[in-house]
Amino acid sequence: MRATLMMLGVALHTSQIYNPGLTWLISSDDESAFFYYLSHVIAAFRMPTFFFLSGFLSMLVLARRGPRAFMSLRIKRLVIPLLTTALTLNVLQAWLLNVTHWRSIGFADFFLRGEWLQHLWFLVDLLLYVSVLSLATTYGRSRASSRALRFLCERVPFVLLLAALPLLQVLFAAPGTLGLPVHRELIGTMTFLTLTQYLPFFAVGALAYSKEKFFDKFSSQPLPLLALGLALAVGIREFVPLLPSPAETAADTYLHFAINWLCICAFLRLFRMLVRRVTPTLRYLSDASYTVYLFHHIIVICLGLVFIDLSVSPALAYVLIVPITLLTTFLLHSFVVGRYEAISLLFNGRRPRGSRGTTRAVDSNRPASALTP
């Protein structure tokens, strides 16, 4: 699931080239409304579900390895690829955009304004989240909090929980309505608002690992019911602009994140239905997904520049850029990143796993604590 979400970055960022509702790093004058809706659909579930799964898997590793080993592994897995990619691929990307006159930014501003982050912003967020998680599990345990969480996860109806979760994001967004600088950039694309509004996804994902029944509720909701909930949320959101200004902002924020939470449930349910066995092919895709994500950004931009210059139609350009980028990044992983220990450590934060010749069965009815990353 996590690998799929990371590889969907290729589909999302390619669509931004032809998205009429957004000015990306590069953008074609030949736009299409299809890519506006496609990018919105992908964004509705991709990063929220990614942070939910990251919380789940972080808690899994933390429970098995302990806080010290957990933080050592996370630093290698997050910080080393972040710095390596930022200082190589992202510097090269900035130079390319400068010489092709799409951007004009000096070397100093590139680092001081956080331009070096680009598509790596989520690694900074994750590093902060896992640090808080490690401290919370080390020093924040108490019987009272455990009982409260058990009651919340096991006794409160899931519909009520799902309806209440977006209120966390509404609460975090409230300071912005009071004029506080929640939108001010801290490091590149990271702001206080984005940092706090993605945090509940990560925190609930970590909780879902700890409370097996809670995870089961998230991953077993009927798809027709979730589709109905999504349709209602999207439909009601169309009437939000009719409300007075403060109520409009709160209602729009609530419905936006309600859609995110419903999409998380739908994504988990879909994969629980479709994926029954972890085959060597799926394991390879999982291992390669980090490489795909780190390298895809500059490749999408290079191909986009070529197709814009050739005036290729958006539909044709899209169906060429996505598979070419995926193929190129898979080849990079197979023959470079996944083969040499030093390069694998720099771009994946670990040594190559080596070959896996076994097929492991995954029972979708097993509890969350029985699953392995």
C-alpha positions as CSV (number, residue, x, y, z in Angstrom):
1,M,0.0,0.0,0.0
2,R,2.7,2.4,0.9
3,A,4.7,1.6,-2.2
4,T,1.6,2.3,-4.4
5,L,1.1,5.6,-2.7
6,M,4.7,6.6,-3.3
7,M,4.6,5.6,-7.0
8,L,1.4,7.5,-7.5
9,G,3.6,10.6,-7.1
10,V,4.6,10.0,-10.7
11,A,1.0,10.2,-11.8
12,L,0.3,13.2,-9.6
13,H,3.3,15.3,-10.6
14,T,2.9,14.5,-14.3
15,S,-0.7,15.7,-14.1
16,Q,0.5,19.0,-12.6
17,I,2.2,19.9,-15.9
18,Y,-1.2,20.1,-17.6
19,N,-3.4,21.1,-14.7
20,P,-5.2,24.3,-15.4
21,G,-5.9,25.0,-11.7
22,L,-2.2,25.1,-10.7
23,T,1.1,26.6,-11.8
24,W,3.7,24.0,-11.1
25,L,7.5,24.1,-11.6
26,I,6.8,23.7,-15.3
27,S,3.4,24.0,-16.9
28,S,2.1,23.7,-20.4
29,D,-0.2,26.2,-22.1
30,D,-2.0,23.3,-23.5
31,E,-4.0,22.3,-20.5
32,S,-6.9,19.9,-19.8
33,A,-9.6,19.9,-17.1
34,F,-9.2,16.1,-16.8
35,F,-5.8,16.6,-15.0
36,Y,-7.4,19.1,-12.6
37,Y,-9.8,16.5,-11.4
38,L,-7.2,13.7,-11.6
39,S,-4.8,15.6,-9.3
40,H,-7.7,16.3,-6.8
41,V,-8.7,12.6,-6.7
42,I,-5.2,11.4,-6.1
43,A,-4.5,14.1,-3.5
44,A,-7.7,13.2,-1.6
45,F,-6.2,9.9,-0.4
46,R,-2.5,9.7,-1.3
47,M,-0.7,11.7,1.5
48,P,-3.4,11.2,4.2
49,T,-3.2,7.4,3.7
50,F,0.6,7.5,3.4
51,F,0.9,9.2,6.8
52,F,-1.6,6.8,8.3
53,L,0.4,3.8,7.1
54,S,3.7,5.5,8.2
55,G,2.3,5.8,11.7
56,F,1.2,2.2,11.7
57,L,4.5,0.9,10.5
58,S,6.5,3.2,12.7
59,M,4.6,1.9,15.8
60,L,5.3,-1.7,14.6
61,V,9.1,-1.1,14.4
62,L,9.1,0.8,17.6
63,A,7.3,-2.0,19.4
64,R,9.7,-4.5,18.1
65,R,13.0,-2.7,18.3
66,G,12.6,-0.2,21.2
67,P,13.0,3.6,21.0
68,R,16.8,3.8,20.6
69,A,17.1,1.3,17.8
70,F,13.9,2.7,16.2
71,M,15.3,6.3,16.0
72,S,18.6,5.0,14.7
73,L,16.7,3.2,11.9
74,R,14.4,6.1,11.1
75,I,17.3,8.6,11.0
76,K,19.1,6.4,8.5
77,R,16.0,5.8,6.5
78,L,14.8,9.5,6.4
79,V,17.8,11.8,6.9
80,I,20.4,10.2,4.7
81,P,18.2,9.9,1.5
82,L,16.8,13.4,2.2
83,L,20.2,15.0,2.3
84,T,21.6,12.9,-0.6
85,T,18.7,13.7,-2.9
86,A,18.5,17.3,-2.0
87,L,22.2,17.9,-2.6
88,T,22.3,16.0,-5.9
89,L,19.1,15.5,-7.8
90,N,17.4,18.6,-6.4
91,V,20.4,20.8,-7.1
92,L,20.6,19.5,-10.6
93,Q,16.8,20.1,-11.0
94,A,17.2,23.7,-9.9
95,W,20.1,24.3,-12.3
96,L,18.0,22.8,-15.2
97,L,15.0,25.0,-14.4
98,N,17.3,28.0,-14.2
99,V,19.0,27.4,-17.6
100,T,15.6,26.7,-19.3
101,H,14.3,30.0,-17.8
102,W,11.4,28.3,-15.8
103,R,12.8,29.5,-12.5
104,S,15.3,32.1,-11.4
105,I,16.7,31.5,-8.0
106,G,20.3,32.0,-6.7
107,F,22.4,29.4,-5.0
108,A,22.0,31.0,-1.5
109,D,18.2,31.5,-1.9
110,F,17.9,27.8,-3.0
111,F,19.0,26.7,0.5
112,L,17.8,29.6,2.6
113,R,14.2,29.5,1.2
114,G,14.0,25.8,1.4
115,E,13.8,25.2,-2.4
116,W,16.1,22.3,-1.9
117,L,13.3,20.3,-0.3
118,Q,10.8,20.2,-3.3
119,H,9.1,16.7,-3.2
120,L,11.0,15.7,-0.1
121,W,9.0,17.8,2.3
122,F,7.2,14.7,3.7
123,L,10.5,13.3,5.0
124,V,11.0,16.3,7.3
125,D,7.4,15.9,8.6
126,L,8.0,12.2,9.2
127,L,11.2,12.8,11.1
128,L,9.4,15.2,13.4
129,Y,6.5,12.8,13.9
130,V,8.6,9.7,14.6
131,S,10.6,11.8,17.1
132,V,7.4,12.7,19.0
133,L,6.2,9.1,18.8
134,S,9.4,7.8,20.3
135,L,9.3,10.3,23.1
136,A,5.5,9.7,23.7
137,T,5.9,5.9,24.0
138,T,9.0,6.3,26.3
139,Y,7.6,8.9,28.7
140,G,3.9,9.3,28.0
141,R,2.4,6.0,29.1
142,S,-0.1,5.9,31.9
143,R,-3.0,3.5,32.9
144,A,-5.5,6.3,32.7
145,S,-4.6,7.2,29.1
146,S,-4.5,3.5,28.1
147,R,-8.0,3.0,29.5
148,A,-9.3,6.1,27.7
149,L,-7.8,5.0,24.4
150,R,-9.2,1.5,24.8
151,F,-12.6,2.8,25.4
152,L,-12.3,5.3,22.5
153,C,-11.1,2.6,20.1
154,E,-13.3,-0.3,21.2
155,R,-16.5,1.1,22.6
156,V,-17.3,4.3,20.7
157,P,-19.1,3.5,17.4
158,F,-16.8,3.9,14.4
159,V,-19.2,6.2,12.6
160,L,-18.9,8.7,15.5
161,L,-15.1,8.4,15.6
162,L,-14.9,9.0,11.8
163,A,-17.2,12.0,12.2
164,A,-15.1,13.4,15.0
165,L,-11.6,12.9,13.5
166,P,-11.8,15.9,11.1
167,L,-12.6,18.2,14.1
168,L,-8.9,17.7,15.0
169,Q,-7.8,19.4,11.8
170,V,-10.5,22.1,12.2
171,L,-9.0,22.8,15.6
172,F,-5.5,23.1,14.2
173,A,-6.7,25.4,11.5
174,A,-8.5,27.7,13.9
175,P,-5.4,29.9,14.8
176,G,-5.3,30.9,11.1
177,T,-8.7,32.5,11.4
178,L,-7.4,34.6,14.3
179,G,-4.6,36.0,12.2
180,L,-1.8,33.9,13.5
181,P,0.9,33.1,10.8
182,V,0.1,29.4,10.4
183,H,0.7,29.6,6.7
184,R,4.3,31.0,7.0
185,E,6.8,28.6,5.5
186,L,9.2,27.1,8.1
187,I,11.4,24.9,5.8
188,G,10.5,25.1,2.1
189,T,7.0,23.8,1.6
190,M,6.4,23.0,5.3
191,T,4.2,25.2,7.4
192,F,2.8,25.0,10.9
193,L,-0.6,24.3,9.3
194,T,0.4,21.4,7.1
195,L,2.6,20.0,9.9
196,T,-0.3,19.8,12.4
197,Q,-3.0,18.8,9.9
198,Y,-1.1,15.7,8.7
199,L,-0.2,14.8,12.3
200,P,-3.6,13.2,13.1
201,F,-3.3,10.8,10.2
202,F,0.1,9.6,11.5
203,A,-1.1,9.5,15.1
204,V,-4.2,7.5,14.4
205,G,-2.2,5.1,12.2
206,A,0.2,4.5,15.2
207,L,-2.9,4.0,17.4
208,A,-4.3,1.5,14.9
209,Y,-1.3,-0.7,15.3
210,S,-1.6,-0.6,19.1
211,K,-5.3,-1.4,19.1
212,E,-6.1,-4.2,16.7
213,K,-9.9,-3.7,16.8
214,F,-9.3,-0.1,15.8
215,F,-7.3,-1.1,12.7
216,D,-9.9,-3.7,11.8
217,K,-12.6,-1.0,11.9
218,F,-10.6,1.2,9.5
219,S,-9.9,-1.6,7.0
220,S,-13.2,-3.5,7.0
221,Q,-15.8,-0.9,6.2
222,P,-18.1,-1.8,3.2
223,L,-17.0,0.1,0.0
224,P,-20.5,1.0,-1.0
225,L,-21.1,2.7,2.4
226,L,-17.8,4.6,2.1
227,A,-18.7,5.6,-1.5
228,L,-22.0,6.9,-0.2
229,G,-20.3,8.9,2.5
230,L,-17.8,10.4,0.0
231,A,-20.7,11.4,-2.3
232,L,-22.5,13.1,0.5
233,A,-19.4,14.9,1.7
234,V,-18.5,16.1,-1.8
235,G,-22.2,17.1,-2.5
236,I,-22.6,19.0,0.8
237,R,-19.3,20.8,0.1
238,E,-20.8,22.4,-3.0
239,F,-23.2,24.4,-0.8
240,V,-20.5,25.5,1.7
241,P,-19.9,28.9,0.0
242,L,-23.5,29.8,0.8
243,L,-22.5,30.0,4.5
244,P,-21.2,33.1,6.3
245,S,-17.4,33.6,6.2
246,P,-16.3,32.0,9.5
247,A,-18.7,29.1,9.2
248,E,-17.8,28.6,5.6
249,T,-14.1,28.2,6.5
250,A,-14.8,25.7,9.3
251,A,-17.3,23.7,7.2
252,D,-15.0,23.5,4.2
253,T,-12.0,22.4,6.4
254,Y,-14.2,19.8,8.1
255,L,-15.5,18.3,4.9
256,H,-12.1,18.4,3.2
257,F,-10.6,16.2,6.0
258,A,-13.8,14.1,6.3
259,I,-13.2,13.1,2.6
260,N,-9.5,12.3,3.5
261,W,-10.6,10.0,6.3
262,L,-13.2,8.2,4.2
263,C,-10.6,7.8,1.5
264,I,-8.2,6.2,3.9
265,C,-10.8,3.6,4.9
266,A,-11.6,2.9,1.3
267,F,-8.0,2.5,0.3
268,L,-7.3,0.1,3.3
269,R,-10.5,-1.9,2.5
270,L,-9.6,-2.1,-1.2
271,F,-6.1,-3.5,-0.6
272,R,-7.4,-5.9,2.1
273,M,-9.7,-7.3,-0.6
274,L,-7.2,-7.4,-3.5
275,V,-3.9,-8.4,-1.9
276,R,-3.8,-11.8,-0.3
277,R,-0.2,-12.9,-0.9
278,V,3.1,-10.9,-0.8
279,T,4.8,-12.3,-3.9
280,P,8.4,-11.6,-4.9
281,T,7.1,-9.1,-7.5
282,L,5.2,-7.2,-4.9
283,R,8.2,-7.2,-2.6
284,Y,10.3,-5.9,-5.4
285,L,7.8,-3.0,-6.0
286,S,7.8,-2.2,-2.3
287,D,11.6,-2.1,-2.2
288,A,11.9,0.0,-5.4
289,S,9.2,2.5,-4.5
290,Y,11.6,4.7,-2.4
291,T,14.0,5.0,-5.4
292,V,11.1,5.6,-7.7
293,Y,9.9,8.5,-5.6
294,L,13.3,10.1,-5.0
295,F,14.3,10.0,-8.7
296,H,11.0,10.6,-10.5
297,H,10.7,14.3,-9.9
298,I,13.6,15.4,-12.1
299,I,12.8,12.8,-14.7
300,V,9.2,14.0,-15.0
301,I,10.5,17.6,-15.4
302,C,13.0,16.6,-18.1
303,L,10.4,14.7,-20.1
304,G,7.9,17.5,-19.5
305,L,10.2,20.1,-20.9
306,V,10.8,18.0,-24.0
307,F,7.1,17.3,-24.6
308,I,6.2,21.0,-24.0
309,D,8.8,22.1,-26.5
310,L,7.5,19.5,-29.0
311,S,3.9,20.7,-28.4
312,V,2.7,17.1,-27.7
313,S,-0.9,16.9,-26.7
314,P,-1.6,16.6,-22.9
315,A,-3.2,13.1,-23.2
316,L,-0.3,11.7,-25.3
317,A,2.4,13.3,-23.2
318,Y,0.8,12.0,-20.0
319,V,0.6,8.4,-21.2
320,L,4.2,8.6,-22.3
321,I,5.8,10.4,-19.3
322,V,4.3,8.2,-16.6
323,P,5.5,4.7,-18.0
324,I,8.8,6.1,-19.2
325,T,9.5,7.6,-15.7
326,L,8.4,4.4,-13.9
327,L,10.6,2.2,-16.2
328,T,13.6,4.5,-15.8
329,T,13.4,4.6,-12.1
330,F,12.8,0.8,-11.8
331,L,15.9,0.3,-13.9
332,L,17.9,2.7,-11.7
333,H,16.8,0.7,-8.7
334,S,17.6,-2.7,-10.2
335,F,21.0,-1.9,-11.6
336,V,22.3,0.9,-9.5
337,V,20.6,1.7,-6.2
338,G,19.5,-1.8,-5.3
339,R,22.8,-3.4,-6.4
340,Y,25.5,-1.3,-4.7
341,E,25.6,-1.0,-0.9
342,A,26.9,2.6,-0.7
343,I,24.4,3.9,-3.2
344,S,21.6,2.0,-1.5
345,L,22.5,3.5,1.8
346,L,22.6,7.0,0.3
347,F,19.3,6.9,-1.5
348,N,17.4,4.2,0.4
349,G,18.9,4.6,3.9
350,R,19.8,0.9,4.1
351,R,21.8,-1.8,2.5
352,P,20.1,-3.8,-0.3
353,R,17.9,-6.5,1.0
354,G,19.1,-9.1,-1.5
355,S,16.9,-11.7,-3.3
356,R,13.7,-13.1,-1.9
357,G,12.6,-16.3,-3.3
358,T,9.7,-17.0,-1.1
359,T,6.0,-16.2,-1.3
360,R,4.5,-15.3,2.0
361,A,0.8,-15.7,2.6
362,V,-1.1,-12.8,4.1
363,D,-4.3,-13.6,5.8
364,S,-6.5,-10.4,5.7
365,N,-8.3,-11.6,8.9
366,R,-5.1,-11.7,11.0
367,P,-4.7,-8.9,13.6
368,A,-2.6,-5.9,12.9
369,S,0.1,-7.0,15.3
370,A,0.7,-10.1,13.2
371,L,1.6,-8.2,10.1
372,T,5.2,-7.4,9.1
373,P,6.5,-4.3,7.3
